[in-house]
Amino acid sequence: MPHGDIDIPEDIVTKAAFYANLLLTLESLLDDDQTNWITALSNASSLLYHSFLSFPLFFGVTETQTPVVNWSGFYLVSSLFPASSSGKAPKANILLLGPFNGRPACQQIRTVAGKGVCADAFVNSETVLVKDVESYPGHIACDGDTKSEIVIPLVVPSKIEGEPSRTVGVLDLDSVVLGTFDEEDRKGLEAIAELIVRSCEW
């Protein structure tokens, strides 16, 4: 079984190269015989978190030794989760906290536009890149240290012609530094999200 290599090679000095390496590493971790989304997202959130921590050129840690990317994880539609032992189904129209690395986070987010970065990315099925979370309407502050954020939707294409794709959740990354994420991050993380979607049964 392959293991994720979180030691970034010295010759990787650009974000484009960083994400290309990250994509190859994640691809090796996602086993074709194991398509459970919990398993895949657990490895993905850990690999992302530790890779950002190990890449000092753009990420790494702050002067106070706080990780620049302080949270990496997923929120998923409640319908993916099993019913409780009492038979009660999860609430509809919410995202539930999935696999992540970082401090404890909000357990559920309403899937209503204007109710935060994750909600907007999910409802619109579009990446939301926020340079300053304090200026984002409806931002939900799970961690007061977070200054910037990027959220990428997990969009599953339809296997039947004419039927729409469906968004099953979001990949969420937070940073303690203003303006951490840019268009290079958007491009790299959207490729990561697409790989995750292809590798799982939803």
Secondary structure by P-SEA (a helix, b strand, c coil): ccccccccccccccaaaaaaaaaaaaaaacccccccaaaaaaaaaaaaaaaaaaccccccccccccccccccccccccccccccccccccccccccccccccccccccccccccccaaaaaaaacbbbbbccccccccccccccccccbbbbbbccccccccbbbbbcbbbbbbbcccccccaaaaaaaaaaaaaaaaaccc
